[in-house]
Amino acid sequence: MKSFMILCFLLVCCLYLAIAAPAPAENSNSVQFIKYNSEKDLEEIQRQIIAQYDHLGGTSQFHQVQSASIVDPYNIKISL
């Protein structure tokens, strides 16, 4: 009887978690791969993407491109 009650309790908990889980948003993020044949096609695709972002509104921040140097741990005598 105890094992039956434990199984029922676990089943109820699982059902509660399944019902309480939120549905995925309609505007969830996605990744799209775009193929292009020439540099001209690429520039046109970039203009279209920028126009779509501009249509959304809001603010944009552009940051200066930065780079990091690669450090070889063997050259600086770090034991890993």
ABEGO torsion letter per residue (X at the ends): XAAAAAAAAAAAAAAAAAAABBBBBAABBBBBBBBBABAAAAAAAAAAAAAAAAAAEEBBBBBBBBBBBBBBAAAAGBBX
